[in-house]
Amino acid sequence: MDFKDILEKRRAVNHFDPDRDVDETLLRAVVESAVKAPSSYNLQPWKLKALRDPGQKAELRKLAFDQPKVTEAPVVLMVLADRDGWKDGNATLESVFKDFVAAGKMQPDQKDWFLGVTQGLYGRDDEAAQAFANKNAGLFAMSFMYTASSHGLETHPMDGFDHDGVKQAFGIPDNYWVPMLIAVGYLKPGVTLHPKPWRQSYEDMMLD
């Protein structure tokens, strides 16, 4: 599928087919492609929690303004933004540094320098750590939704939910912020999608 077609096809779908599952192999393929999204110093400060269990989705729906798509969609992903993704000892950061060394981009004795850079850019204060986590997780989320669309799946990103309630109910560690939930599945039969809504023009977006 041409990327322009993917841009046109991707929609925030409200009505999912509750009787059509998303195969785990397909979900894995989408995630493994989407992870190629850009990220700051390749630190990839995001994780996912996938909900398939009807009971868990029902609990989540109560915390998400009772949105039907939470229980209709066969999979709901929690996108978790890691505010500690810049820190020494973070598992993903350690893997990234090892990869840099293996690729010849850095030397083993540059670890302290690398940590100084990540701390200075992303860990200088709570606001910087929050922005780092959310911006990068957002890049992954958009990559995931476009990739899902290319595989024939529908998605809907949601930020309408009780953030603290979700973290407590599902045992999400404190270092993670939950920027969005993403419902994943197939369009409910018989539902007609409206044309894509208005978007800003080039002139609208470009400020003097």
PyMOL commands that place a pseudoatom at each C-alpha (Angstrom):
pseudoatom trace, name=CA, resn=MET, resi=1, chain=A, elem=C, hetatm=0, pos=[0.000, 0.000, 0.000]
pseudoatom trace, name=CA, resn=ASP, resi=2, chain=A, elem=C, hetatm=0, pos=[1.309, 3.434, -0.956]
pseudoatom trace, name=CA, resn=PHE, resi=3, chain=A, elem=C, hetatm=0, pos=[2.047, 5.640, 2.062]
pseudoatom trace, name=CA, resn=LYS, resi=4, chain=A, elem=C, hetatm=0, pos=[-0.297, 8.329, 0.781]
pseudoatom trace, name=CA, resn=ASP, resi=5, chain=A, elem=C, hetatm=0, pos=[-3.060, 5.724, 0.806]
pseudoatom trace, name=CA, resn=ILE, resi=6, chain=A, elem=C, hetatm=0, pos=[-2.168, 4.803, 4.392]
pseudoatom trace, name=CA, resn=LEU, resi=7, chain=A, elem=C, hetatm=0, pos=[-2.427, 8.473, 5.388]
pseudoatom trace, name=CA, resn=GLU, resi=8, chain=A, elem=C, hetatm=0, pos=[-5.894, 8.635, 3.852]
pseudoatom trace, name=CA, resn=LYS, resi=9, chain=A, elem=C, hetatm=0, pos=[-7.023, 5.273, 5.210]
pseudoatom trace, name=CA, resn=ARG, resi=10, chain=A, elem=C, hetatm=0, pos=[-5.985, 5.689, 8.844]
pseudoatom trace, name=CA, resn=ARG, resi=11, chain=A, elem=C, hetatm=0, pos=[-8.914, 6.796, 10.944]
pseudoatom trace, name=CA, resn=ALA, resi=12, chain=A, elem=C, hetatm=0, pos=[-9.772, 7.024, 14.616]
pseudoatom trace, name=CA, resn=VAL, resi=13, chain=A, elem=C, hetatm=0, pos=[-12.463, 4.335, 14.506]
pseudoatom trace, name=CA, resn=ASN, resi=14, chain=A, elem=C, hetatm=0, pos=[-15.164, 4.373, 17.189]
pseudoatom trace, name=CA, resn=HIS, resi=15, chain=A, elem=C, hetatm=0, pos=[-16.887, 1.074, 16.408]
pseudoatom trace, name=CA, resn=PHE, resi=16, chain=A, elem=C, hetatm=0, pos=[-14.916, -2.172, 16.410]
pseudoatom trace, name=CA, resn=ASP, resi=17, chain=A, elem=C, hetatm=0, pos=[-16.006, -5.679, 15.499]
pseudoatom trace, name=CA, resn=PRO, resi=18, chain=A, elem=C, hetatm=0, pos=[-16.113, -7.476, 18.875]
pseudoatom trace, name=CA, resn=ASP, resi=19, chain=A, elem=C, hetatm=0, pos=[-16.224, -10.866, 17.181]
pseudoatom trace, name=CA, resn=ARG, resi=20, chain=A, elem=C, hetatm=0, pos=[-13.033, -10.507, 15.130]
pseudoatom trace, name=CA, resn=ASP, resi=21, chain=A, elem=C, hetatm=0, pos=[-9.800, -11.003, 17.012]
pseudoatom trace, name=CA, resn=VAL, resi=22, chain=A, elem=C, hetatm=0, pos=[-6.367, -9.562, 16.240]
pseudoatom trace, name=CA, resn=ASP, resi=23, chain=A, elem=C, hetatm=0, pos=[-3.959, -12.454, 15.837]
pseudoatom trace, name=CA, resn=GLU, resi=24, chain=A, elem=C, hetatm=0, pos=[-1.005, -12.260, 18.213]
pseudoatom trace, name=CA, resn=THR, resi=25, chain=A, elem=C, hetatm=0, pos=[1.413, -12.867, 15.339]
pseudoatom trace, name=CA, resn=LEU, resi=26, chain=A, elem=C, hetatm=0, pos=[-0.034, -9.898, 13.480]
pseudoatom trace, name=CA, resn=LEU, resi=27, chain=A, elem=C, hetatm=0, pos=[0.145, -7.657, 16.551]
pseudoatom trace, name=CA, resn=ARG, resi=28, chain=A, elem=C, hetatm=0, pos=[3.775, -8.653, 17.062]
pseudoatom trace, name=CA, resn=ALA, resi=29, chain=A, elem=C, hetatm=0, pos=[4.580, -7.848, 13.427]
pseudoatom trace, name=CA, resn=VAL, resi=30, chain=A, elem=C, hetatm=0, pos=[3.010, -4.405, 13.712]
pseudoatom trace, name=CA, resn=VAL, resi=31, chain=A, elem=C, hetatm=0, pos=[4.835, -3.591, 16.957]
pseudoatom trace, name=CA, resn=GLU, resi=32, chain=A, elem=C, hetatm=0, pos=[8.173, -4.815, 15.619]
pseudoatom trace, name=CA, resn=SER, resi=33, chain=A, elem=C, hetatm=0, pos=[7.811, -2.609, 12.550]
pseudoatom trace, name=CA, resn=ALA, resi=34, chain=A, elem=C, hetatm=0, pos=[6.552, 0.407, 14.501]
pseudoatom trace, name=CA, resn=VAL, resi=35, chain=A, elem=C, hetatm=0, pos=[9.572, 0.313, 16.809]
pseudoatom trace, name=CA, resn=LYS, resi=36, chain=A, elem=C, hetatm=0, pos=[11.609, 1.766, 13.959]
pseudoatom trace, name=CA, resn=ALA, resi=37, chain=A, elem=C, hetatm=0, pos=[10.122, 5.152, 14.899]
pseudoatom trace, name=CA, resn=PRO, resi=38, chain=A, elem=C, hetatm=0, pos=[12.676, 7.872, 15.649]
pseudoatom trace, name=CA, resn=SER, resi=39, chain=A, elem=C, hetatm=0, pos=[13.650, 8.500, 19.264]
pseudoatom trace, name=CA, resn=SER, resi=40, chain=A, elem=C, hetatm=0, pos=[16.045, 10.755, 21.151]
pseudoatom trace, name=CA, resn=TYR, resi=41, chain=A, elem=C, hetatm=0, pos=[19.519, 9.158, 21.093]
pseudoatom trace, name=CA, resn=ASN, resi=42, chain=A, elem=C, hetatm=0, pos=[17.626, 5.978, 20.161]
pseudoatom trace, name=CA, resn=LEU, resi=43, chain=A, elem=C, hetatm=0, pos=[16.655, 5.604, 23.827]
pseudoatom trace, name=CA, resn=GLN, resi=44, chain=A, elem=C, hetatm=0, pos=[13.135, 4.375, 22.947]
pseudoatom trace, name=CA, resn=PRO, resi=45, chain=A, elem=C, hetatm=0, pos=[11.570, 5.376, 26.292]
pseudoatom trace, name=CA, resn=TRP, resi=46, chain=A, elem=C, hetatm=0, pos=[8.325, 3.495, 25.804]
pseudoatom trace, name=CA, resn=LYS, resi=47, chain=A, elem=C, hetatm=0, pos=[6.730, 0.222, 26.793]
pseudoatom trace, name=CA, resn=LEU, resi=48, chain=A, elem=C, hetatm=0, pos=[3.357, -1.334, 26.013]
pseudoatom trace, name=CA, resn=LYS, resi=49, chain=A, elem=C, hetatm=0, pos=[0.772, -3.187, 28.044]
pseudoatom trace, name=CA, resn=ALA, resi=50, chain=A, elem=C, hetatm=0, pos=[-1.774, -5.088, 25.940]
pseudoatom trace, name=CA, resn=LEU, resi=51, chain=A, elem=C, hetatm=0, pos=[-5.213, -5.857, 27.330]
pseudoatom trace, name=CA, resn=ARG, resi=52, chain=A, elem=C, hetatm=0, pos=[-7.225, -8.684, 25.797]
pseudoatom trace, name=CA, resn=ASP, resi=53, chain=A, elem=C, hetatm=0, pos=[-9.030, -10.092, 28.821]
pseudoatom trace, name=CA, resn=PRO, resi=54, chain=A, elem=C, hetatm=0, pos=[-12.708, -8.980, 28.825]
pseudoatom trace, name=CA, resn=GLY, resi=55, chain=A, elem=C, hetatm=0, pos=[-12.654, -8.387, 32.576]
pseudoatom trace, name=CA, resn=GLN, resi=56, chain=A, elem=C, hetatm=0, pos=[-9.605, -6.144, 32.390]
pseudoatom trace, name=CA, resn=LYS, resi=57, chain=A, elem=C, hetatm=0, pos=[-11.073, -4.210, 29.483]
pseudoatom trace, name=CA, resn=ALA, resi=58, chain=A, elem=C, hetatm=0, pos=[-14.341, -3.763, 31.399]
pseudoatom trace, name=CA, resn=GLU, resi=59, chain=A, elem=C, hetatm=0, pos=[-12.362, -2.362, 34.327]
pseudoatom trace, name=CA, resn=LEU, resi=60, chain=A, elem=C, hetatm=0, pos=[-10.476, -0.039, 31.984]
pseudoatom trace, name=CA, resn=ARG, resi=61, chain=A, elem=C, hetatm=0, pos=[-13.721, 1.113, 30.350]
pseudoatom trace, name=CA, resn=LYS, resi=62, chain=A, elem=C, hetatm=0, pos=[-14.967, 2.348, 33.742]
pseudoatom trace, name=CA, resn=LEU, resi=63, chain=A, elem=C, hetatm=0, pos=[-11.844, 4.505, 33.961]
pseudoatom trace, name=CA, resn=ALA, resi=64, chain=A, elem=C, hetatm=0, pos=[-12.125, 5.724, 30.351]
pseudoatom trace, name=CA, resn=PHE, resi=65, chain=A, elem=C, hetatm=0, pos=[-15.414, 7.623, 30.394]
pseudoatom trace, name=CA, resn=ASP, resi=66, chain=A, elem=C, hetatm=0, pos=[-17.328, 4.406, 29.598]
pseudoatom trace, name=CA, resn=GLN, resi=67, chain=A, elem=C, hetatm=0, pos=[-16.163, 4.440, 25.966]
pseudoatom trace, name=CA, resn=PRO, resi=68, chain=A, elem=C, hetatm=0, pos=[-17.648, 1.333, 24.244]
pseudoatom trace, name=CA, resn=LYS, resi=69, chain=A, elem=C, hetatm=0, pos=[-14.613, 0.863, 22.002]
pseudoatom trace, name=CA, resn=VAL, resi=70, chain=A, elem=C, hetatm=0, pos=[-12.544, -0.094, 25.055]
pseudoatom trace, name=CA, resn=THR, resi=71, chain=A, elem=C, hetatm=0, pos=[-14.491, -3.338, 25.398]
pseudoatom trace, name=CA, resn=GLU, resi=72, chain=A, elem=C, hetatm=0, pos=[-15.426, -3.789, 21.718]
pseudoatom trace, name=CA, resn=ALA, resi=73, chain=A, elem=C, hetatm=0, pos=[-11.861, -3.700, 20.405]
pseudoatom trace, name=CA, resn=PRO, resi=74, chain=A, elem=C, hetatm=0, pos=[-10.117, -7.073, 20.780]
pseudoatom trace, name=CA, resn=VAL, resi=75, chain=A, elem=C, hetatm=0, pos=[-6.916, -5.365, 21.959]
pseudoatom trace, name=CA, resn=VAL, resi=76, chain=A, elem=C, hetatm=0, pos=[-6.331, -2.161, 23.872]
pseudoatom trace, name=CA, resn=LEU, resi=77, chain=A, elem=C, hetatm=0, pos=[-2.738, -1.012, 24.208]
pseudoatom trace, name=CA, resn=MET, resi=78, chain=A, elem=C, hetatm=0, pos=[-1.543, 1.142, 27.054]
pseudoatom trace, name=CA, resn=VAL, resi=79, chain=A, elem=C, hetatm=0, pos=[1.334, 3.262, 25.770]
pseudoatom trace, name=CA, resn=LEU, resi=80, chain=A, elem=C, hetatm=0, pos=[3.739, 3.792, 28.667]
pseudoatom trace, name=CA, resn=ALA, resi=81, chain=A, elem=C, hetatm=0, pos=[6.214, 6.673, 28.499]
pseudoatom trace, name=CA, resn=ASP, resi=82, chain=A, elem=C, hetatm=0, pos=[9.323, 5.966, 30.588]
pseudoatom trace, name=CA, resn=ARG, resi=83, chain=A, elem=C, hetatm=0, pos=[10.424, 9.091, 32.449]
pseudoatom trace, name=CA, resn=ASP, resi=84, chain=A, elem=C, hetatm=0, pos=[13.511, 7.194, 33.634]
pseudoatom trace, name=CA, resn=GLY, resi=85, chain=A, elem=C, hetatm=0, pos=[14.588, 6.210, 30.125]
pseudoatom trace, name=CA, resn=TRP, resi=86, chain=A, elem=C, hetatm=0, pos=[17.624, 8.500, 30.298]
pseudoatom trace, name=CA, resn=LYS, resi=87, chain=A, elem=C, hetatm=0, pos=[19.010, 7.080, 33.573]
pseudoatom trace, name=CA, resn=ASP, resi=88, chain=A, elem=C, hetatm=0, pos=[22.044, 4.913, 34.253]
pseudoatom trace, name=CA, resn=GLY, resi=89, chain=A, elem=C, hetatm=0, pos=[20.910, 1.328, 34.735]
pseudoatom trace, name=CA, resn=ASN, resi=90, chain=A, elem=C, hetatm=0, pos=[17.763, 1.669, 32.638]
pseudoatom trace, name=CA, resn=ALA, resi=91, chain=A, elem=C, hetatm=0, pos=[17.589, -1.609, 30.699]
pseudoatom trace, name=CA, resn=THR, resi=92, chain=A, elem=C, hetatm=0, pos=[16.826, 0.005, 27.345]
pseudoatom trace, name=CA, resn=LEU, resi=93, chain=A, elem=C, hetatm=0, pos=[19.553, 2.632, 27.754]
pseudoatom trace, name=CA, resn=GLU, resi=94, chain=A, elem=C, hetatm=0, pos=[22.065, -0.096, 28.583]
pseudoatom trace, name=CA, resn=SER, resi=95, chain=A, elem=C, hetatm=0, pos=[21.101, -2.002, 25.414]
pseudoatom trace, name=CA, resn=VAL, resi=96, chain=A, elem=C, hetatm=0, pos=[21.390, 1.181, 23.356]
pseudoatom trace, name=CA, resn=PHE, resi=97, chain=A, elem=C, hetatm=0, pos=[24.874, 1.924, 24.669]
pseudoatom trace, name=CA, resn=LYS, resi=98, chain=A, elem=C, hetatm=0, pos=[26.032, -1.642, 24.020]
pseudoatom trace, name=CA, resn=ASP, resi=99, chain=A, elem=C, hetatm=0, pos=[24.727, -1.313, 20.470]
pseudoatom trace, name=CA, resn=PHE, resi=100, chain=A, elem=C, hetatm=0, pos=[26.591, 1.986, 20.010]
pseudoatom trace, name=CA, resn=VAL, resi=101, chain=A, elem=C, hetatm=0, pos=[29.818, 0.300, 21.135]
pseudoatom trace, name=CA, resn=ALA, resi=102, chain=A, elem=C, hetatm=0, pos=[29.263, -2.759, 18.933]
pseudoatom trace, name=CA, resn=ALA, resi=103, chain=A, elem=C, hetatm=0, pos=[28.629, -0.513, 15.938]
pseudoatom trace, name=CA, resn=GLY, resi=104, chain=A, elem=C, hetatm=0, pos=[31.775, 1.508, 16.593]
pseudoatom trace, name=CA, resn=LYS, resi=105, chain=A, elem=C, hetatm=0, pos=[29.830, 4.693, 17.290]
pseudoatom trace, name=CA, resn=MET, resi=106, chain=A, elem=C, hetatm=0, pos=[31.209, 4.924, 20.833]
pseudoatom trace, name=CA, resn=GLN, resi=107, chain=A, elem=C, hetatm=0, pos=[33.972, 3.391, 22.907]
pseudoatom trace, name=CA, resn=PRO, resi=108, chain=A, elem=C, hetatm=0, pos=[33.326, 1.532, 26.181]
pseudoatom trace, name=CA, resn=ASP, resi=109, chain=A, elem=C, hetatm=0, pos=[35.055, 4.282, 28.168]
pseudoatom trace, name=CA, resn=GLN, resi=110, chain=A, elem=C, hetatm=0, pos=[32.538, 6.868, 26.871]
pseudoatom trace, name=CA, resn=LYS, resi=111, chain=A, elem=C, hetatm=0, pos=[29.733, 5.580, 29.093]
pseudoatom trace, name=CA, resn=ASP, resi=112, chain=A, elem=C, hetatm=0, pos=[30.058, 8.407, 31.621]
pseudoatom trace, name=CA, resn=TRP, resi=113, chain=A, elem=C, hetatm=0, pos=[30.082, 10.978, 28.833]
pseudoatom trace, name=CA, resn=PHE, resi=114, chain=A, elem=C, hetatm=0, pos=[26.961, 9.410, 27.324]
pseudoatom trace, name=CA, resn=LEU, resi=115, chain=A, elem=C, hetatm=0, pos=[25.171, 9.440, 30.681]
pseudoatom trace, name=CA, resn=GLY, resi=116, chain=A, elem=C, hetatm=0, pos=[26.144, 13.064, 31.163]
pseudoatom trace, name=CA, resn=VAL, resi=117, chain=A, elem=C, hetatm=0, pos=[24.556, 13.936, 27.827]
pseudoatom trace, name=CA, resn=THR, resi=118, chain=A, elem=C, hetatm=0, pos=[21.322, 12.087, 28.522]
pseudoatom trace, name=CA, resn=GLN, resi=119, chain=A, elem=C, hetatm=0, pos=[21.063, 13.593, 31.992]
pseudoatom trace, name=CA, resn=GLY, resi=120, chain=A, elem=C, hetatm=0, pos=[21.736, 17.090, 30.691]
pseudoatom trace, name=CA, resn=LEU, resi=121, chain=A, elem=C, hetatm=0, pos=[19.194, 16.817, 27.895]
pseudoatom trace, name=CA, resn=TYR, resi=122, chain=A, elem=C, hetatm=0, pos=[16.425, 14.746, 29.423]
pseudoatom trace, name=CA, resn=GLY, resi=123, chain=A, elem=C, hetatm=0, pos=[16.997, 14.500, 33.163]
pseudoatom trace, name=CA, resn=ARG, resi=124, chain=A, elem=C, hetatm=0, pos=[17.826, 18.033, 34.201]
pseudoatom trace, name=CA, resn=ASP, resi=125, chain=A, elem=C, hetatm=0, pos=[14.411, 18.404, 35.870]
pseudoatom trace, name=CA, resn=ASP, resi=126, chain=A, elem=C, hetatm=0, pos=[11.011, 16.728, 36.087]
pseudoatom trace, name=CA, resn=GLU, resi=127, chain=A, elem=C, hetatm=0, pos=[9.601, 18.755, 33.201]
pseudoatom trace, name=CA, resn=ALA, resi=128, chain=A, elem=C, hetatm=0, pos=[12.406, 17.711, 30.869]
pseudoatom trace, name=CA, resn=ALA, resi=129, chain=A, elem=C, hetatm=0, pos=[12.007, 14.038, 31.810]
pseudoatom trace, name=CA, resn=GLN, resi=130, chain=A, elem=C, hetatm=0, pos=[8.252, 14.217, 31.252]
pseudoatom trace, name=CA, resn=ALA, resi=131, chain=A, elem=C, hetatm=0, pos=[8.634, 15.905, 27.878]
pseudoatom trace, name=CA, resn=PHE, resi=132, chain=A, elem=C, hetatm=0, pos=[11.306, 13.402, 26.816]
pseudoatom trace, name=CA, resn=ALA, resi=133, chain=A, elem=C, hetatm=0, pos=[9.104, 10.438, 27.690]
pseudoatom trace, name=CA, resn=ASN, resi=134, chain=A, elem=C, hetatm=0, pos=[5.885, 11.759, 26.181]
pseudoatom trace, name=CA, resn=LYS, resi=135, chain=A, elem=C, hetatm=0, pos=[7.360, 13.082, 22.934]
pseudoatom trace, name=CA, resn=ASN, resi=136, chain=A, elem=C, hetatm=0, pos=[9.156, 9.847, 22.163]
pseudoatom trace, name=CA, resn=ALA, resi=137, chain=A, elem=C, hetatm=0, pos=[6.218, 7.641, 23.133]
pseudoatom trace, name=CA, resn=GLY, resi=138, chain=A, elem=C, hetatm=0, pos=[4.052, 9.780, 20.860]
pseudoatom trace, name=CA, resn=LEU, resi=139, chain=A, elem=C, hetatm=0, pos=[6.410, 9.155, 17.946]
pseudoatom trace, name=CA, resn=PHE, resi=140, chain=A, elem=C, hetatm=0, pos=[6.135, 5.421, 18.544]
pseudoatom trace, name=CA, resn=ALA, resi=141, chain=A, elem=C, hetatm=0, pos=[2.354, 5.573, 18.871]
pseudoatom trace, name=CA, resn=MET, resi=142, chain=A, elem=C, hetatm=0, pos=[1.949, 7.330, 15.530]
pseudoatom trace, name=CA, resn=SER, resi=143, chain=A, elem=C, hetatm=0, pos=[4.305, 4.855, 13.892]
pseudoatom trace, name=CA, resn=PHE, resi=144, chain=A, elem=C, hetatm=0, pos=[2.235, 2.027, 15.373]
pseudoatom trace, name=CA, resn=MET, resi=145, chain=A, elem=C, hetatm=0, pos=[-1.045, 3.425, 14.051]
pseudoatom trace, name=CA, resn=TYR, resi=146, chain=A, elem=C, hetatm=0, pos=[0.264, 3.913, 10.527]
pseudoatom trace, name=CA, resn=THR, resi=147, chain=A, elem=C, hetatm=0, pos=[1.804, 0.444, 10.544]
pseudoatom trace, name=CA, resn=ALA, resi=148, chain=A, elem=C, hetatm=0, pos=[-1.451, -1.064, 11.826]
pseudoatom trace, name=CA, resn=SER, resi=149, chain=A, elem=C, hetatm=0, pos=[-3.337, 0.654, 9.024]
pseudoatom trace, name=CA, resn=SER, resi=150, chain=A, elem=C, hetatm=0, pos=[-0.939, -0.795, 6.447]
pseudoatom trace, name=CA, resn=HIS, resi=151, chain=A, elem=C, hetatm=0, pos=[-1.796, -4.263, 7.802]
pseudoatom trace, name=CA, resn=GLY, resi=152, chain=A, elem=C, hetatm=0, pos=[-5.542, -3.723, 7.486]
pseudoatom trace, name=CA, resn=LEU, resi=153, chain=A, elem=C, hetatm=0, pos=[-6.165, -2.913, 11.153]
pseudoatom trace, name=CA, resn=GLU, resi=154, chain=A, elem=C, hetatm=0, pos=[-8.090, 0.003, 12.596]
pseudoatom trace, name=CA, resn=THR, resi=155, chain=A, elem=C, hetatm=0, pos=[-7.052, 2.008, 15.652]
pseudoatom trace, name=CA, resn=HIS, resi=156, chain=A, elem=C, hetatm=0, pos=[-8.239, 4.773, 17.926]
pseudoatom trace, name=CA, resn=PRO, resi=157, chain=A, elem=C, hetatm=0, pos=[-5.905, 6.732, 20.233]
pseudoatom trace, name=CA, resn=MET, resi=158, chain=A, elem=C, hetatm=0, pos=[-7.555, 7.836, 23.480]
pseudoatom trace, name=CA, resn=ASP, resi=159, chain=A, elem=C, hetatm=0, pos=[-6.485, 10.350, 26.090]
pseudoatom trace, name=CA, resn=GLY, resi=160, chain=A, elem=C, hetatm=0, pos=[-9.882, 10.462, 27.765]
pseudoatom trace, name=CA, resn=PHE, resi=161, chain=A, elem=C, hetatm=0, pos=[-9.265, 8.400, 30.889]
pseudoatom trace, name=CA, resn=ASP, resi=162, chain=A, elem=C, hetatm=0, pos=[-8.448, 8.695, 34.569]
pseudoatom trace, name=CA, resn=HIS, resi=163, chain=A, elem=C, hetatm=0, pos=[-4.660, 8.583, 34.385]
pseudoatom trace, name=CA, resn=ASP, resi=164, chain=A, elem=C, hetatm=0, pos=[-3.974, 7.976, 38.057]
pseudoatom trace, name=CA, resn=GLY, resi=165, chain=A, elem=C, hetatm=0, pos=[-6.847, 5.527, 38.285]
pseudoatom trace, name=CA, resn=VAL, resi=166, chain=A, elem=C, hetatm=0, pos=[-5.492, 3.497, 35.370]
pseudoatom trace, name=CA, resn=LYS, resi=167, chain=A, elem=C, hetatm=0, pos=[-1.998, 3.409, 36.863]
pseudoatom trace, name=CA, resn=GLN, resi=168, chain=A, elem=C, hetatm=0, pos=[-3.344, 2.229, 40.200]
pseudoatom trace, name=CA, resn=ALA, resi=169, chain=A, elem=C, hetatm=0, pos=[-5.793, -0.328, 38.796]
pseudoatom trace, name=CA, resn=PHE, resi=170, chain=A, elem=C, hetatm=0, pos=[-3.223, -1.950, 36.527]
pseudoatom trace, name=CA, resn=GLY, resi=171, chain=A, elem=C, hetatm=0, pos=[-0.125, -1.653, 38.701]
pseudoatom trace, name=CA, resn=ILE, resi=172, chain=A, elem=C, hetatm=0, pos=[1.801, 0.662, 36.384]
pseudoatom trace, name=CA, resn=PRO, resi=173, chain=A, elem=C, hetatm=0, pos=[5.157, 1.644, 37.985]
pseudoatom trace, name=CA, resn=ASP, resi=174, chain=A, elem=C, hetatm=0, pos=[5.659, 5.284, 38.980]
pseudoatom trace, name=CA, resn=ASN, resi=175, chain=A, elem=C, hetatm=0, pos=[8.310, 5.978, 36.342]
pseudoatom trace, name=CA, resn=TYR, resi=176, chain=A, elem=C, hetatm=0, pos=[5.744, 5.563, 33.572]
pseudoatom trace, name=CA, resn=TRP, resi=177, chain=A, elem=C, hetatm=0, pos=[3.282, 8.173, 32.334]
pseudoatom trace, name=CA, resn=VAL, resi=178, chain=A, elem=C, hetatm=0, pos=[0.361, 6.922, 30.240]
pseudoatom trace, name=CA, resn=PRO, resi=179, chain=A, elem=C, hetatm=0, pos=[0.017, 9.404, 27.345]
pseudoatom trace, name=CA, resn=MET, resi=180, chain=A, elem=C, hetatm=0, pos=[-2.651, 7.385, 25.560]
pseudoatom trace, name=CA, resn=LEU, resi=181, chain=A, elem=C, hetatm=0, pos=[-4.563, 4.185, 25.109]
pseudoatom trace, name=CA, resn=ILE, resi=182, chain=A, elem=C, hetatm=0, pos=[-4.912, 2.708, 21.622]
pseudoatom trace, name=CA, resn=ALA, resi=183, chain=A, elem=C, hetatm=0, pos=[-7.850, 0.493, 20.691]
pseudoatom trace, name=CA, resn=VAL, resi=184, chain=A, elem=C, hetatm=0, pos=[-6.854, -1.987, 17.973]
pseudoatom trace, name=CA, resn=GLY, resi=185, chain=A, elem=C, hetatm=0, pos=[-9.099, -4.175, 15.820]
pseudoatom trace, name=CA, resn=TYR, resi=186, chain=A, elem=C, hetatm=0, pos=[-11.329, -4.245, 12.778]
pseudoatom trace, name=CA, resn=LEU, resi=187, chain=A, elem=C, hetatm=0, pos=[-14.191, -1.997, 11.765]
pseudoatom trace, name=CA, resn=LYS, resi=188, chain=A, elem=C, hetatm=0, pos=[-17.592, -3.200, 12.919]
pseudoatom trace, name=CA, resn=PRO, resi=189, chain=A, elem=C, hetatm=0, pos=[-19.619, -4.537, 9.961]
pseudoatom trace, name=CA, resn=GLY, resi=190, chain=A, elem=C, hetatm=0, pos=[-22.258, -2.145, 8.708]
pseudoatom trace, name=CA, resn=VAL, resi=191, chain=A, elem=C, hetatm=0, pos=[-20.546, 0.974, 10.037]
pseudoatom trace, name=CA, resn=THR, resi=192, chain=A, elem=C, hetatm=0, pos=[-20.015, 3.710, 7.463]
pseudoatom trace, name=CA, resn=LEU, resi=193, chain=A, elem=C, hetatm=0, pos=[-17.117, 6.060, 8.072]
pseudoatom trace, name=CA, resn=HIS, resi=194, chain=A, elem=C, hetatm=0, pos=[-17.582, 9.744, 7.408]
pseudoatom trace, name=CA, resn=PRO, resi=195, chain=A, elem=C, hetatm=0, pos=[-15.131, 11.492, 5.074]
pseudoatom trace, name=CA, resn=LYS, resi=196, chain=A, elem=C, hetatm=0, pos=[-11.936, 12.648, 6.730]
pseudoatom trace, name=CA, resn=PRO, resi=197, chain=A, elem=C, hetatm=0, pos=[-12.582, 15.924, 8.582]
pseudoatom trace, name=CA, resn=TRP, resi=198, chain=A, elem=C, hetatm=0, pos=[-11.056, 19.322, 7.855]
pseudoatom trace, name=CA, resn=ARG, resi=199, chain=A, elem=C, hetatm=0, pos=[-7.321, 19.716, 8.287]
pseudoatom trace, name=CA, resn=GLN, resi=200, chain=A, elem=C, hetatm=0, pos=[-5.220, 22.858, 8.395]
pseudoatom trace, name=CA, resn=SER, resi=201, chain=A, elem=C, hetatm=0, pos=[-3.701, 23.979, 5.126]
pseudoatom trace, name=CA, resn=TYR, resi=202, chain=A, elem=C, hetatm=0, pos=[-0.034, 24.768, 4.653]
pseudoatom trace, name=CA, resn=GLU, resi=203, chain=A, elem=C, hetatm=0, pos=[-0.859, 28.474, 4.992]
pseudoatom trace, name=CA, resn=ASP, resi=204, chain=A, elem=C, hetatm=0, pos=[-2.810, 27.843, 8.200]
pseudoatom trace, name=CA, resn=MET, resi=205, chain=A, elem=C, hetatm=0, pos=[0.115, 26.099, 9.824]
pseudoatom trace, name=CA, resn=MET, resi=206, chain=A, elem=C, hetatm=0, pos=[2.999, 28.334, 8.785]
pseudoatom trace, name=CA, resn=LEU, resi=207, chain=A, elem=C, hetatm=0, pos=[3.302, 31.316, 11.118]
pseudoatom trace, name=CA, resn=ASP, resi=208, chain=A, elem=C, hetatm=0, pos=[5.173, 34.470, 10.193]
for i in range(1, 208): cmd.bond("trace and resi %d" % i, "trace and resi %d" % (i + 1))
show_as sticks, trace
zoom trace
